[in-house]
Amino acid sequence: MAPSAQSPKVAGQATRHPALVMLRGALIAALVVGVNAAAVSTVAAGLAGLWGALLGLLMVVVFSGAGLLALHLSRRTSPTMQLAVAMASYTGRIAIFGALLAIALSSDSLAKHVNLTVLGLCALVVVMGWMAGEIWAWSRLRVPIYDLDRDVTS
């Protein structure tokens, strides 16, 4: 057996980028749930239902993915700074989401082409799928309970 260029997965090896692993798990789950919701919405509400489901899926993926991406980018900072980044990221995403929601609800052309009820229902279903995927991925992370980077002194 020839040696590989990549290091093999060793039992007990710590996960290098936990936020990216959680992002991947959540994204897969959200896409599976979102595509199924879009299919059901298309059958139930036609083309407007399809656009509503796809817009709901996009909103959840961008909103939730931005938070995990912000945590990944701040991974080398102190825990206090990571908490500040997480809180600022969440506050900013809520503000942007609220502004977009206000624009969407006042837009007549959006209401004409997109079923807003389907958008809301699909967004809720995709959020549940996202959370399930994120929790599933988190439960399989290998995070050491001690610092592996420091030398052991006796």
N, CA, C and O atoms as a GROMACS GRO file, in nm:
protein
  616
    1MET      N    1   0.085  -0.117   0.000
    1MET     CA    2   0.000   0.000   0.000
    1MET      C    3   0.090   0.124   0.000
    1MET      O    4   0.176   0.138   0.087
    2ALA      N    5   0.071   0.211  -0.096
    2ALA     CA    6   0.153   0.332  -0.109
    2ALA      C    7   0.106   0.437  -0.011
    2ALA      O    8  -0.014   0.450   0.014
    3PRO      N    9   0.200   0.514   0.045
    3PRO     CA   10   0.160   0.620   0.136
    3PRO      C   11   0.085   0.730   0.060
    3PRO      O   12   0.118   0.761  -0.055
    4SER      N   13  -0.013   0.786   0.125
    4SER     CA   14  -0.092   0.892   0.060
    4SER      C   15  -0.037   1.028   0.099
    4SER      O   16   0.031   1.043   0.200
    5ALA      N   17  -0.068   1.128   0.015
    5ALA     CA   18  -0.022   1.264   0.041
    5ALA      C   19  -0.097   1.327   0.158
    5ALA      O   20  -0.045   1.414   0.227
    6GLN      N   21  -0.220   1.281   0.178
    6GLN     CA   22  -0.300   1.335   0.286
    6GLN      C   23  -0.282   1.249   0.410
    6GLN      O   24  -0.258   1.129   0.401
    7SER      N   25  -0.295   1.312   0.526
    7SER     CA   26  -0.285   1.234   0.649
    7SER      C   27  -0.413   1.152   0.665
    7SER      O   28  -0.522   1.204   0.644
    8PRO      N   29  -0.400   1.026   0.703
    8PRO     CA   30  -0.518   0.943   0.719
    8PRO      C   31  -0.598   0.986   0.840
    8PRO      O   32  -0.545   1.049   0.932
    9LYS      N   33  -0.726   0.953   0.840
    9LYS     CA   34  -0.811   0.981   0.955
    9LYS      C   35  -0.770   0.886   1.067
    9LYS      O   36  -0.780   0.764   1.054
   10VAL      N   37  -0.726   0.942   1.174
   10VAL     CA   38  -0.682   0.863   1.289
   10VAL      C   39  -0.792   0.869   1.394
   10VAL      O   40  -0.849   0.975   1.418
   11ALA      N   41  -0.820   0.756   1.455
   11ALA     CA   42  -0.919   0.754   1.562
   11ALA      C   43  -0.875   0.849   1.672
   11ALA      O   44  -0.762   0.843   1.718
   12GLY      N   45  -0.965   0.935   1.713
   12GLY     CA   46  -0.934   1.029   1.819
   12GLY      C   47  -0.876   1.160   1.771
   12GLY      O   48  -0.850   1.250   1.851
   13GLN      N   49  -0.854   1.174   1.640
   13GLN     CA   50  -0.798   1.298   1.585
   13GLN      C   51  -0.901   1.410   1.596
   13GLN      O   52  -1.019   1.389   1.566
   14ALA      N   53  -0.858   1.528   1.639
   14ALA     CA   54  -0.949   1.642   1.656
   14ALA      C   55  -0.996   1.693   1.521
   14ALA      O   56  -0.923   1.687   1.422
   15THR      N   57  -1.119   1.743   1.518
   15THR     CA   58  -1.174   1.804   1.397
   15THR      C   59  -1.105   1.939   1.378
   15THR      O   60  -1.103   2.021   1.469
   16ARG      N   61  -1.050   1.961   1.258
   16ARG     CA   62  -0.972   2.083   1.233
   16ARG      C   63  -1.059   2.208   1.223
   16ARG      O   64  -1.025   2.311   1.280
   17HIS      N   65  -1.169   2.199   1.153
   17HIS     CA   66  -1.255   2.315   1.131
   17HIS      C   67  -1.399   2.279   1.166
   17HIS      O   68  -1.477   2.247   1.076
   18PRO      N   69  -1.435   2.283   1.294
   18PRO     CA   70  -1.568   2.240   1.335
   18PRO      C   71  -1.682   2.317   1.270
   18PRO      O   72  -1.785   2.258   1.237
   19ALA      N   73  -1.667   2.448   1.251
   19ALA     CA   74  -1.776   2.527   1.192
   19ALA      C   75  -1.802   2.485   1.048
   19ALA      O   76  -1.917   2.484   1.004
   20LEU      N   77  -1.697   2.450   0.974
   20LEU     CA   78  -1.717   2.405   0.835
   20LEU      C   79  -1.783   2.268   0.830
   20LEU      O   80  -1.864   2.241   0.740
   21VAL      N   81  -1.750   2.182   0.925
   21VAL     CA   82  -1.815   2.051   0.931
   21VAL      C   83  -1.963   2.069   0.962
   21VAL      O   84  -2.048   2.003   0.902
   22MET      N   85  -1.994   2.157   1.056
   22MET     CA   86  -2.134   2.184   1.089
   22MET      C   87  -2.206   2.250   0.973
   22MET      O   88  -2.323   2.221   0.948
   23LEU      N   89  -2.138   2.338   0.901
   23LEU     CA   90  -2.198   2.403   0.784
   23LEU      C   91  -2.231   2.300   0.677
   23LEU      O   92  -2.338   2.306   0.617
   24ARG      N   93  -2.140   2.207   0.653
   24ARG     CA   94  -2.164   2.105   0.552
   24ARG      C   95  -2.283   2.016   0.590
   24ARG      O   96  -2.369   1.988   0.507
   25GLY      N   97  -2.288   1.972   0.716
   25GLY     CA   98  -2.400   1.888   0.760
   25GLY      C   99  -2.533   1.961   0.752
   25GLY      O  100  -2.633   1.904   0.708
   26ALA      N  101  -2.534   2.086   0.794
   26ALA     CA  102  -2.657   2.164   0.791
   26ALA      C  103  -2.700   2.195   0.649
   26ALA      O  104  -2.819   2.190   0.618
   27LEU      N  105  -2.605   2.225   0.562
   27LEU     CA  106  -2.637   2.257   0.423
   27LEU      C  107  -2.696   2.136   0.351
   27LEU      O  108  -2.792   2.150   0.276
   28ILE      N  109  -2.639   2.020   0.373
   28ILE     CA  110  -2.692   1.899   0.310
   28ILE      C  111  -2.835   1.874   0.355
   28ILE      O  112  -2.923   1.847   0.273
   29ALA      N  113  -2.859   1.882   0.486
   29ALA     CA  114  -2.993   1.858   0.539
   29ALA      C  115  -3.092   1.963   0.487
   29ALA      O  116  -3.204   1.930   0.451
   30ALA      N  117  -3.050   2.090   0.484
   30ALA     CA  118  -3.139   2.196   0.437
   30ALA      C  119  -3.172   2.179   0.289
   30ALA      O  120  -3.286   2.201   0.249
   31LEU      N  121  -3.075   2.140   0.209
   31LEU     CA  122  -3.102   2.120   0.067
   31LEU      C  123  -3.196   2.003   0.043
   31LEU      O  124  -3.285   2.010  -0.043
   32VAL      N  125  -3.178   1.895   0.117
   32VAL     CA  126  -3.268   1.780   0.102
   32VAL      C  127  -3.411   1.820   0.138
   32VAL      O  128  -3.505   1.791   0.065
   33VAL      N  129  -3.426   1.886   0.253
   33VAL     CA  130  -3.559   1.929   0.296
   33VAL      C  131  -3.615   2.034   0.202
   33VAL      O  132  -3.733   2.030   0.167
   34GLY      N  133  -3.532   2.130   0.160
   34GLY     CA  134  -3.578   2.238   0.074
   34GLY      C  135  -3.621   2.192  -0.064
   34GLY      O  136  -3.720   2.241  -0.117
   35VAL      N  137  -3.547   2.099  -0.123
   35VAL     CA  138  -3.585   2.048  -0.255
   35VAL      C  139  -3.716   1.971  -0.247
   35VAL      O  140  -3.801   1.982  -0.336
   36ASN      N  141  -3.733   1.893  -0.141
   36ASN     CA  142  -3.860   1.821  -0.124
   36ASN      C  143  -3.975   1.918  -0.098
   36ASN      O  144  -4.085   1.899  -0.150
   37ALA      N  145  -3.950   2.021  -0.020
   37ALA     CA  146  -4.053   2.121   0.005
   37ALA      C  147  -4.089   2.196  -0.123
   37ALA      O  148  -4.205   2.229  -0.145
   38ALA      N  149  -3.990   2.222  -0.207
   38ALA     CA  150  -4.016   2.290  -0.335
   38ALA      C  151  -4.101   2.202  -0.426
   38ALA      O  152  -4.189   2.251  -0.496
   39ALA      N  153  -4.073   2.072  -0.426
   39ALA     CA  154  -4.153   1.981  -0.509
   39ALA      C  155  -4.298   1.977  -0.462
   39ALA      O  156  -4.390   1.984  -0.544
   40VAL      N  157  -4.318   1.966  -0.332
   40VAL     CA  158  -4.454   1.962  -0.277
   40VAL      C  159  -4.523   2.096  -0.302
   40VAL      O  160  -4.641   2.098  -0.336
   41SER      N  161  -4.452   2.206  -0.285
   41SER     CA  162  -4.510   2.339  -0.306
   41SER      C  163  -4.549   2.362  -0.451
   41SER      O  164  -4.650   2.427  -0.479
   42THR      N  165  -4.470   2.309  -0.543
   42THR     CA  166  -4.501   2.324  -0.684
   42THR      C  167  -4.630   2.251  -0.718
   42THR      O  168  -4.714   2.303  -0.792
   43VAL      N  169  -4.645   2.132  -0.663
   43VAL     CA  170  -4.768   2.056  -0.688
   43VAL      C  171  -4.888   2.126  -0.624
   43VAL      O  172  -4.995   2.132  -0.683
   44ALA      N  173  -4.869   2.178  -0.503
   44ALA     CA  174  -4.980   2.237  -0.429
   44ALA      C  175  -5.015   2.378  -0.475
   44ALA      O  176  -5.133   2.413  -0.479
   45ALA      N  177  -4.915   2.460  -0.512
   45ALA     CA  178  -4.943   2.601  -0.540
   45ALA      C  179  -4.891   2.649  -0.675
   45ALA      O  180  -4.897   2.768  -0.704
   46GLY      N  181  -4.842   2.559  -0.757
   46GLY     CA  182  -4.796   2.597  -0.890
   46GLY      C  183  -4.662   2.669  -0.889
   46GLY      O  184  -4.581   2.654  -0.798
   47LEU      N  185  -4.642   2.749  -0.994
   47LEU     CA  186  -4.514   2.818  -1.012
   47LEU      C  187  -4.487   2.920  -0.899
   47LEU      O  188  -4.373   2.936  -0.856
   48ALA      N  189  -4.590   2.986  -0.852
   48ALA     CA  190  -4.573   3.081  -0.740
   48ALA      C  191  -4.527   3.007  -0.614
   48ALA      O  192  -4.449   3.060  -0.535
   49GLY      N  193  -4.576   2.885  -0.595
   49GLY     CA  194  -4.532   2.804  -0.482
   49GLY      C  195  -4.387   2.762  -0.495
   49GLY      O  196  -4.313   2.760  -0.397
   50LEU      N  197  -4.346   2.729  -0.617
   50LEU     CA  198  -4.205   2.693  -0.641
   50LEU      C  199  -4.114   2.811  -0.608
   50LEU      O  200  -4.014   2.795  -0.538
   51TRP      N  201  -4.149   2.930  -0.657
   51TRP     CA  202  -4.066   3.048  -0.629
   51TRP      C  203  -4.064   3.080  -0.480
   51TRP      O  204  -3.961   3.120  -0.427
   52GLY      N  205  -4.178   3.064  -0.413
   52GLY     CA  206  -4.183   3.087  -0.269
   52GLY      C  207  -4.094   2.990  -0.193
   52GLY      O  208  -4.021   3.030  -0.102
   53ALA      N  209  -4.098   2.861  -0.231
   53ALA     CA  210  -4.016   2.760  -0.164
   53ALA      C  211  -3.868   2.785  -0.188
   53ALA      O  212  -3.787   2.775  -0.096
   54LEU      N  213  -3.831   2.818  -0.312
   54LEU     CA  214  -3.691   2.842  -0.342
   54LEU      C  215  -3.638   2.967  -0.272
   54LEU      O  216  -3.524   2.970  -0.227
   55LEU      N  217  -3.722   3.070  -0.264
   55LEU     CA  218  -3.681   3.192  -0.194
   55LEU      C  219  -3.666   3.166  -0.044
   55LEU      O  220  -3.574   3.217   0.019
   56GLY      N  221  -3.757   3.087   0.013
   56GLY     CA  222  -3.746   3.049   0.154
   56GLY      C  223  -3.619   2.969   0.180
   56GLY      O  224  -3.551   2.992   0.281
   57LEU      N  225  -3.587   2.876   0.091
   57LEU     CA  226  -3.465   2.796   0.104
   57LEU      C  227  -3.342   2.886   0.097
   57LEU      O  228  -3.250   2.872   0.177
   58LEU      N  229  -3.340   2.976   0.001
   58LEU     CA  230  -3.226   3.066  -0.015
   58LEU      C  231  -3.207   3.154   0.108
   58LEU      O  232  -3.095   3.174   0.154
   59MET      N  233  -3.317   3.207   0.161
   59MET     CA  234  -3.308   3.294   0.278
   59MET      C  235  -3.248   3.219   0.398
   59MET      O  236  -3.163   3.273   0.469
   60VAL      N  237  -3.293   3.097   0.420
   60VAL     CA  238  -3.244   3.020   0.536
   60VAL      C  239  -3.097   2.985   0.518
   60VAL      O  240  -3.019   2.996   0.613
   61VAL      N  241  -3.059   2.942   0.398
   61VAL     CA  242  -2.920   2.902   0.375
   61VAL      C  243  -2.826   3.021   0.392
   61VAL      O  244  -2.721   3.009   0.454
   62VAL      N  245  -2.863   3.136   0.336
   62VAL     CA  246  -2.777   3.254   0.348
   62VAL      C  247  -2.773   3.303   0.492
   62VAL      O  248  -2.666   3.333   0.545
   63PHE      N  249  -2.889   3.312   0.556
   63PHE     CA  250  -2.896   3.362   0.693
   63PHE      C  251  -2.818   3.274   0.789
   63PHE      O  252  -2.735   3.322   0.865
   64SER      N  253  -2.844   3.145   0.785
   64SER     CA  254  -2.780   3.054   0.880
   64SER      C  255  -2.634   3.026   0.843
   64SER      O  256  -2.549   3.012   0.930
   65GLY      N  257  -2.607   3.018   0.714
   65GLY     CA  258  -2.470   2.992   0.670
   65GLY      C  259  -2.376   3.105   0.703
   65GLY      O  260  -2.259   3.082   0.732
   66ALA      N  261  -2.425   3.227   0.699
   66ALA     CA  262  -2.340   3.342   0.731
   66ALA      C  263  -2.293   3.337   0.876
   66ALA      O  264  -2.181   3.377   0.906
   67GLY      N  265  -2.378   3.289   0.965
   67GLY     CA  266  -2.339   3.279   1.105
   67GLY      C  267  -2.227   3.178   1.127
   67GLY      O  268  -2.131   3.206   1.198
   68LEU      N  269  -2.239   3.060   1.066
   68LEU     CA  270  -2.134   2.960   1.081
   68LEU      C  271  -2.006   3.004   1.012
   68LEU      O  272  -1.896   2.976   1.060
   69LEU      N  273  -2.020   3.072   0.900
   69LEU     CA  274  -1.901   3.123   0.830
   69LEU      C  275  -1.830   3.228   0.914
   69LEU      O  276  -1.707   3.231   0.918
   70ALA      N  277  -1.905   3.314   0.981
   70ALA     CA  278  -1.844   3.415   1.070
   70ALA      C  279  -1.770   3.347   1.185
   70ALA      O  280  -1.661   3.391   1.224
   71LEU      N  281  -1.828   3.242   1.240
   71LEU     CA  282  -1.759   3.169   1.347
   71LEU      C  283  -1.633   3.101   1.296
   71LEU      O  284  -1.533   3.095   1.367
   72HIS      N  285  -1.639   3.050   1.174
   72HIS     CA  286  -1.520   2.987   1.117
   72HIS      C  287  -1.408   3.090   1.098
   72HIS      O  288  -1.292   3.062   1.126
   73LEU      N  289  -1.444   3.207   1.049
   73LEU     CA  290  -1.343   3.310   1.025
   73LEU      C  291  -1.281   3.363   1.154
   73LEU      O  292  -1.169   3.413   1.153
   74SER      N  293  -1.354   3.352   1.265
   74SER     CA  294  -1.301   3.402   1.393
   74SER      C  295  -1.244   3.289   1.479
   74SER      O  296  -1.227   3.306   1.599
   75ARG      N  297  -1.215   3.177   1.419
   75ARG     CA  298  -1.174   3.059   1.495
   75ARG      C  299  -1.041   3.076   1.568
   75ARG      O  300  -1.017   3.006   1.666
   76ARG      N  301  -0.955   3.165   1.525
   76ARG     CA  302  -0.823   3.180   1.588
   76ARG      C  303  -0.820   3.293   1.692
   76ARG      O  304  -0.714   3.328   1.743
   77THR      N  305  -0.935   3.349   1.722
   77THR     CA  306  -0.941   3.456   1.821
   77THR      C  307  -0.975   3.398   1.958
   77THR      O  308  -0.998   3.278   1.972
   78SER      N  309  -0.978   3.484   2.056
   78SER     CA  310  -1.010   3.441   2.193
   78SER      C  311  -1.158   3.403   2.201
   78SER      O  312  -1.238   3.447   2.118
   79PRO      N  313  -1.195   3.324   2.301
   79PRO     CA  314  -1.338   3.290   2.318
   79PRO      C  315  -1.426   3.413   2.336
   79PRO      O  316  -1.540   3.414   2.291
   80THR      N  317  -1.374   3.517   2.402
   80THR     CA  318  -1.452   3.640   2.420
   80THR      C  319  -1.478   3.707   2.286
   80THR      O  320  -1.589   3.756   2.261
   81MET      N  321  -1.377   3.710   2.201
   81MET     CA  322  -1.394   3.771   2.069
   81MET      C  323  -1.488   3.686   1.983
   81MET      O  324  -1.568   3.740   1.906
   82GLN      N  325  -1.480   3.554   1.995
   82GLN     CA  326  -1.572   3.468   1.920
   82GLN      C  327  -1.716   3.494   1.961
   82GLN      O  328  -1.806   3.497   1.876
   83LEU      N  329  -1.739   3.513   2.091
   83LEU     CA  330  -1.874   3.544   2.137
   83LEU      C  331  -1.920   3.678   2.081
   83LEU      O  332  -2.035   3.691   2.039
   84ALA      N  333  -1.832   3.776   2.080
   84ALA     CA  334  -1.867   3.907   2.024
   84ALA      C  335  -1.898   3.896   1.875
   84ALA      O  336  -1.993   3.958   1.827
   85VAL      N  337  -1.819   3.819   1.802
   85VAL     CA  338  -1.844   3.800   1.658
   85VAL      C  339  -1.978   3.730   1.637
   85VAL      O  340  -2.055   3.768   1.549
   86ALA      N  341  -2.005   3.627   1.717
   86ALA     CA  342  -2.132   3.555   1.703
   86ALA      C  343  -2.251   3.646   1.731
   86ALA      O  344  -2.350   3.644   1.657
   87MET      N  345  -2.241   3.727   1.837
   87MET     CA  346  -2.352   3.817   1.871
   87MET      C  347  -2.369   3.928   1.765
   87MET      O  348  -2.482   3.960   1.727
   88ALA      N  349  -2.258   3.985   1.719
   88ALA     CA  350  -2.266   4.089   1.616
   88ALA      C  351  -2.319   4.031   1.486
   88ALA      O  352  -2.400   4.094   1.418
   89SER      N  353  -2.274   3.913   1.452
   89SER     CA  354  -2.322   3.847   1.330
   89SER      C  355  -2.472   3.822   1.338
   89SER      O  356  -2.545   3.848   1.243
   90TYR      N  357  -2.517   3.773   1.452
   90TYR     CA  358  -2.660   3.745   1.468
   90TYR      C  359  -2.742   3.873   1.464
   90TYR      O  360  -2.846   3.878   1.399
   91THR      N  361  -2.696   3.976   1.534
   91THR     CA  362  -2.768   4.103   1.536
   91THR      C  363  -2.776   4.163   1.395
   91THR      O  364  -2.880   4.212   1.354
   92GLY      N  365  -2.665   4.160   1.324
   92GLY     CA  366  -2.663   4.212   1.187
   92GLY      C  367  -2.754   4.133   1.093
   92GLY      O  368  -2.824   4.191   1.010
   93ARG      N  369  -2.752   4.001   1.109
   93ARG     CA  370  -2.838   3.919   1.022
   93ARG      C  371  -2.985   3.942   1.052
   93ARG      O  372  -3.067   3.942   0.961
   94ILE      N  373  -3.020   3.960   1.180
   94ILE     CA  374  -3.159   3.988   1.215
   94ILE      C  375  -3.203   4.122   1.156
   94ILE      O  376  -3.314   4.133   1.104
   95ALA      N  377  -3.117   4.224   1.164
   95ALA     CA  378  -3.151   4.355   1.110
   95ALA      C  379  -3.170   4.349   0.959
   95ALA      O  380  -3.266   4.405   0.905
   96ILE      N  381  -3.079   4.281   0.891
   96ILE     CA  382  -3.091   4.268   0.745
   96ILE      C  383  -3.215   4.188   0.708
   96ILE      O  384  -3.287   4.223   0.615
   97PHE      N  385  -3.240   4.080   0.782
   97PHE     CA  386  -3.358   3.997   0.754
   97PHE      C  387  -3.486   4.077   0.776
   97PHE      O  388  -3.579   4.067   0.697
   98GLY      N  389  -3.491   4.157   0.882
   98GLY     CA  390  -3.608   4.239   0.908
   98GLY      C  391  -3.632   4.342   0.797
   98GLY      O  392  -3.745   4.364   0.756
   99ALA      N  393  -3.524   4.404   0.750
   99ALA     CA  394  -3.537   4.501   0.641
   99ALA      C  395  -3.585   4.433   0.513
   99ALA      O  396  -3.672   4.485   0.443
  100LEU      N  397  -3.528   4.318   0.482
  100LEU     CA  398  -3.572   4.245   0.362
  100LEU      C  399  -3.717   4.199   0.374
  100LEU      O  400  -3.792   4.201   0.276
  101LEU      N  401  -3.757   4.159   0.494
  101LEU     CA  402  -3.896   4.118   0.515
  101LEU      C  403  -3.991   4.236   0.497
  101LEU      O  404  -4.098   4.220   0.438
  102ALA      N  405  -3.953   4.352   0.547
  102ALA     CA  406  -4.037   4.471   0.530
  102ALA      C  407  -4.050   4.508   0.382
  102ALA      O  408  -4.158   4.544   0.337
  103ILE      N  409  -3.941   4.498   0.308
  103ILE     CA  410  -3.945   4.526   0.165
  103ILE      C  411  -4.031   4.424   0.093
  103ILE      O  412  -4.110   4.459   0.005
  104ALA      N  413  -4.017   4.298   0.130
  104ALA     CA  414  -4.092   4.192   0.063
  104ALA      C  415  -4.242   4.206   0.088
  104ALA      O  416  -4.322   4.187  -0.003
  105LEU      N  417  -4.279   4.239   0.211
  105LEU     CA  418  -4.422   4.250   0.242
  105LEU      C  419  -4.487   4.372   0.179
  105LEU      O  420  -4.609   4.373   0.159
  106SER      N  421  -4.410   4.474   0.146
  106SER     CA  422  -4.467   4.592   0.083
  106SER      C  423  -4.457   4.588  -0.070
  106SER      O  424  -4.502   4.681  -0.137
  107SER      N  425  -4.399   4.483  -0.124
  107SER     CA  426  -4.381   4.473  -0.268
  107SER      C  427  -4.499   4.402  -0.334
  107SER      O  428  -4.527   4.286  -0.304
  108ASP      N  429  -4.568   4.474  -0.423
  108ASP     CA  430  -4.681   4.412  -0.494
  108ASP      C  431  -4.634   4.313  -0.600
  108ASP      O  432  -4.698   4.210  -0.621
  109SER      N  433  -4.523   4.343  -0.666
  109SER     CA  434  -4.476   4.252  -0.771
  109SER      C  435  -4.426   4.120  -0.713
  109SER      O  436  -4.441   4.015  -0.776
  110LEU      N  437  -4.368   4.124  -0.594
  110LEU     CA  438  -4.326   3.999  -0.530
  110LEU      C  439  -4.447   3.916  -0.492
  110LEU      O  440  -4.447   3.794  -0.514
  111ALA      N  441  -4.548   3.979  -0.437
  111ALA     CA  442  -4.669   3.906  -0.398
  111ALA      C  443  -4.742   3.849  -0.519
  111ALA      O  444  -4.813   3.749  -0.508
  112LYS      N  445  -4.723   3.911  -0.636
  112LYS     CA  446  -4.787   3.863  -0.757
  112LYS      C  447  -4.720   3.736  -0.811
  112LYS      O  448  -4.788   3.651  -0.870
  113HIS      N  449  -4.589   3.724  -0.792
  113HIS     CA  450  -4.514   3.613  -0.850
  113HIS      C  451  -4.473   3.505  -0.750
  113HIS      O  452  -4.435   3.395  -0.789
  114VAL      N  453  -4.480   3.536  -0.621
  114VAL     CA  454  -4.434   3.444  -0.517
  114VAL      C  455  -4.547   3.423  -0.417
  114VAL      O  456  -4.609   3.518  -0.371
  115ASN      N  457  -4.572   3.297  -0.384
  115ASN     CA  458  -4.670   3.265  -0.281
  115ASN      C  459  -4.603   3.285  -0.145
  115ASN      O  460  -4.518   3.206  -0.105
  116LEU      N  461  -4.642   3.392  -0.075
  116LEU     CA  462  -4.576   3.428   0.050
  116LEU      C  463  -4.605   3.329   0.163
  116LEU      O  464  -4.523   3.312   0.254
  117THR      N  465  -4.722   3.265   0.158
  117THR     CA  466  -4.753   3.162   0.258
  117THR      C  467  -4.659   3.044   0.243
  117THR      O  468  -4.607   2.992   0.341
  118VAL      N  469  -4.638   3.002   0.120
  118VAL     CA  470  -4.545   2.891   0.093
  118VAL      C  471  -4.404   2.932   0.134
  118VAL      O  472  -4.329   2.851   0.189
  119LEU      N  473  -4.367   3.056   0.106
  119LEU     CA  474  -4.234   3.104   0.144
  119LEU      C  475  -4.214   3.089   0.295
  119LEU      O  476  -4.111   3.036   0.338
  120GLY      N  477  -4.309   3.134   0.373
  120GLY     CA  478  -4.298   3.125   0.519
  120GLY      C  479  -4.295   2.981   0.568
  120GLY      O  480  -4.213   2.946   0.653
  121LEU      N  481  -4.384   2.898   0.516
  121LEU     CA  482  -4.389   2.758   0.560
  121LEU      C  483  -4.262   2.683   0.522
  121LEU      O  484  -4.208   2.606   0.601
  122CYS      N  485  -4.215   2.704   0.400
  122CYS     CA  486  -4.093   2.636   0.357
  122CYS      C  487  -3.972   2.685   0.435
  122CYS      O  488  -3.883   2.606   0.467
  123ALA      N  489  -3.968   2.813   0.465
  123ALA     CA  490  -3.856   2.864   0.545
  123ALA      C  491  -3.855   2.798   0.683
  123ALA      O  492  -3.749   2.762   0.733
  124LEU      N  493  -3.971   2.781   0.744
  124LEU     CA  494  -3.978   2.715   0.875
  124LEU      C  495  -3.933   2.569   0.866
  124LEU      O  496  -3.858   2.522   0.952
  125VAL      N  497  -3.978   2.500   0.763
  125VAL     CA  498  -3.940   2.359   0.747
  125VAL      C  499  -3.790   2.346   0.720
  125VAL      O  500  -3.725   2.257   0.774
  126VAL      N  501  -3.736   2.434   0.637
  126VAL     CA  502  -3.593   2.428   0.605
  126VAL      C  503  -3.510   2.465   0.728
  126VAL      O  504  -3.402   2.408   0.747
  127VAL      N  505  -3.556   2.558   0.811
  127VAL     CA  506  -3.485   2.590   0.935
  127VAL      C  507  -3.478   2.467   1.024
  127VAL      O  508  -3.374   2.439   1.084
  128MET      N  509  -3.587   2.392   1.033
  128MET     CA  510  -3.585   2.270   1.114
  128MET      C  511  -3.487   2.168   1.057
  128MET      O  512  -3.415   2.103   1.133
  129GLY      N  513  -3.483   2.155   0.926
  129GLY     CA  514  -3.386   2.065   0.863
  129GLY      C  515  -3.244   2.113   0.886
  129GLY      O  516  -3.155   2.032   0.914
  130TRP      N  517  -3.222   2.244   0.873
  130TRP     CA  518  -3.089   2.301   0.896
  130TRP      C  519  -3.042   2.271   1.038
  130TRP      O  520  -2.930   2.225   1.059
  131MET      N  521  -3.129   2.297   1.135
  131MET     CA  522  -3.092   2.274   1.275
  131MET      C  523  -3.064   2.126   1.301
  131MET      O  524  -2.969   2.092   1.373
  132ALA      N  525  -3.144   2.038   1.243
  132ALA     CA  526  -3.121   1.894   1.261
  132ALA      C  527  -2.986   1.854   1.202
  132ALA      O  528  -2.912   1.777   1.263
  133GLY      N  529  -2.954   1.904   1.083
  133GLY     CA  530  -2.825   1.874   1.022
  133GLY      C  531  -2.708   1.932   1.099
  133GLY      O  532  -2.603   1.868   1.110
  134GLU      N  533  -2.726   2.052   1.152
  134GLU     CA  534  -2.620   2.115   1.230
  134GLU      C  535  -2.596   2.038   1.361
  134GLU      O  536  -2.482   2.017   1.400
  135ILE      N  537  -2.703   1.998   1.427
  135ILE     CA  538  -2.690   1.921   1.550
  135ILE      C  539  -2.629   1.785   1.522
  135ILE      O  540  -2.544   1.738   1.598
  136TRP      N  541  -2.671   1.722   1.415
  136TRP     CA  542  -2.615   1.591   1.377
  136TRP      C  543  -2.465   1.603   1.352
  136TRP      O  544  -2.388   1.520   1.400
  137ALA      N  545  -2.424   1.705   1.277
  137ALA     CA  546  -2.281   1.723   1.249
  137ALA      C  547  -2.205   1.758   1.377
  137ALA      O  548  -2.094   1.709   1.398
  138TRP      N  549  -2.264   1.842   1.462
  138TRP     CA  550  -2.198   1.880   1.586
  138TRP      C  551  -2.177   1.759   1.677
  138TRP      O  552  -2.075   1.748   1.744
  139SER      N  553  -2.274   1.668   1.679
  139SER     CA  554  -2.262   1.552   1.766
  139SER      C  555  -2.152   1.456   1.723
  139SER      O  556  -2.112   1.369   1.800
  140ARG      N  557  -2.102   1.472   1.602
  140ARG     CA  558  -1.995   1.386   1.552
  140ARG      C  559  -1.859   1.454   1.547
  140ARG      O  560  -1.762   1.397   1.496
  141LEU      N  561  -1.850   1.577   1.598
  141LEU     CA  562  -1.722   1.647   1.602
  141LEU      C  563  -1.631   1.584   1.706
  141LEU      O  564  -1.676   1.528   1.807
  142ARG      N  565  -1.503   1.593   1.679
  142ARG     CA  566  -1.405   1.548   1.777
  142ARG      C  567  -1.332   1.672   1.829
  142ARG      O  568  -1.242   1.724   1.764
  143VAL      N  569  -1.373   1.717   1.946
  143VAL     CA  570  -1.314   1.835   2.007
  143VAL      C  571  -1.244   1.788   2.135
  143VAL      O  572  -1.308   1.735   2.226
  144PRO      N  573  -1.112   1.808   2.142
  144PRO     CA  574  -1.039   1.762   2.261
  144PRO      C  575  -1.079   1.841   2.384
  144PRO      O  576  -1.117   1.958   2.376
  145ILE      N  577  -1.068   1.775   2.500
  145ILE     CA  578  -1.103   1.843   2.624
  145ILE      C  579  -0.983   1.911   2.687
  145ILE      O  580  -0.996   1.972   2.794
  146TYR      N  581  -0.868   1.902   2.624
  146TYR     CA  582  -0.748   1.970   2.670
  146TYR      C  583  -0.676   2.026   2.549
  146TYR      O  584  -0.704   1.987   2.436
  147ASP      N  585  -0.583   2.119   2.571
  147ASP     CA  586  -0.513   2.188   2.464
  147ASP      C  587  -0.400   2.101   2.411
  147ASP      O  588  -0.306   2.070   2.484
  148LEU      N  589  -0.408   2.061   2.285
  148LEU     CA  590  -0.308   1.974   2.226
  148LEU      C  591  -0.184   2.049   2.178
  148LEU      O  592  -0.082   1.986   2.148
  149ASP      N  593  -0.189   2.181   2.170
  149ASP     CA  594  -0.081   2.260   2.113
  149ASP      C  595   0.030   2.290   2.213
  149ASP      O  596   0.140   2.328   2.172
  150ARG      N  597   0.006   2.276   2.339
  150ARG     CA  598   0.105   2.310   2.440
  150ARG      C  599   0.186   2.186   2.479
  150ARG      O  600   0.135   2.074   2.479
  151ASP      N  601   0.312   2.210   2.512
  151ASP     CA  602   0.398   2.100   2.556
  151ASP      C  603   0.357   2.056   2.697
  151ASP      O  604   0.318   2.137   2.780
  152VAL      N  605   0.366   1.929   2.718
  152VAL     CA  606   0.332   1.874   2.850
  152VAL      C  607   0.457   1.883   2.938
  152VAL      O  608   0.563   1.832   2.902
  153THR      N  609   0.442   1.946   3.052
  153THR     CA  610   0.552   1.954   3.150
  153THR      C  611   0.508   1.884   3.276
  153THR      O  612   0.391   1.888   3.314
  154SER      N  613   0.603   1.818   3.340
  154SER     CA  614   0.564   1.749   3.464
  154SER      C  615   0.620   1.813   3.585
  154SER      O  616   0.596   1.766   3.697
   0.00000   0.00000   0.00000
